C-alpha cells in the first residue's frame, strides 16, 4: 500500500538562527514520502530549495497560502513552528493518526465559552493549534481558507482554521499523541508575545461566536 504523500510547512520570522536546528530534525525523519516547505515572513531572504520569501509579514496565514499552492500534490499537510523540538518519528506518528476530513494536533483544547477558559487534550477539542498538527490537505484546496479570514485577525489564524475546518467543512478535530516540546528561552521571540496577541485571540473568539450563534462555540 502506497504511503500518503505529506508536505510539512513551517513559517519563519524572528528565529532564522534556529533554522539549522530545525532542518537537522527534518532530515532525520524516518518517513520517506514527504517534502518540507518554508514560508519566510522575515525581511531577510532564505536561500533554500523549497522556500517562499514573502514580500510582507503575513503572519501564520502564510502557511495556509503555501498549503493552497501545493494542495494538488499531497494527501496531508503537517504544520510545525520554528521553535519546536521533535524526534525522527514525528511525521510517521502523525501519519498514523491521519484520516480524511480530520485535523489532529499536539496543541488541542476544548473551549468553555471563552478562549482562555479551556481544557487541554479532551477527546473532542474545539481548537487545534497550528504548532504541530496534521490535516487532510483538501481543507486548503479552496482559497476561502485564508481569504475569508478577516484581515484584522490574520495573526490569530490558528483559531480561524479550527473554526473553518469544523463548521464550514465538517472536519473532525482530534488531539494528537505525538511528542513535541518547545525550544528553551524562545517564547518571547515569537509574534504572539511581541505583537501582544492574547487579547486579539479572545476578541476573535467572541467575534466567531457572535457571527455564528448556531455553533457549539
C-alpha positions, 0 to 999 in steps of 0.5 A: 500500500502506497504511503500518503504523500505529506508536505510539512510547512513551517513559517519563519520570522524572528528565529532564522538562527534556529533554522539549522536546528530545525532542518537537522530534525527534518532530515532525520525523519524516518518517513520517506514520502514527504517534502518540507516547505518554508514560508519566510515572513522575515525581511531577510531572504532564505536561500533554500530549495523549497522556500517562499520569501514573502514580500510582507509579514503575513503572519501564520496565514502564510502557511495556509497560502503555501498549503493552497499552492501545493494542495494538488500534490499531497494527501496531508499537510503537517504544520510545525513552528520554528521553535519546536523540538521533535524526534525522527518519528514525528511525521510517521506518528502523525501519519498514523493518526491521519484520516480524511476530513480530520485535523489532529494536533499536539496543541488541542483544547476544548473551549468553555465559552471563552478562549482562555477558559479551556481544557487541554487534550479532551477527546473532542477539542474545539481548537487545534493549534497550528504548532504541530498538527496534521490535516487532510490537505483538501481543507486548503484546496479552496482559497476561502481558507485564508481569504475569508479570514478577516484581515484584522485577525490574520495573526490569530489564524490558528483559531480561524482554521479550527473554526473553518475546518469544523463548521464550514467543512465538517472536519473532525478535530482530534488531539494528537499523541505525538511528542513535541516540546518547545525550544528553551528561552524562545517564547518571547521571540515569537509574534504572539508575545511581541505583537501582544496577541492574547487579547486579539485571540479572545476578541476573535473568539467572541467575534466567531461566536457572535457571527455564528450563534448556531455553533457549539462555540 
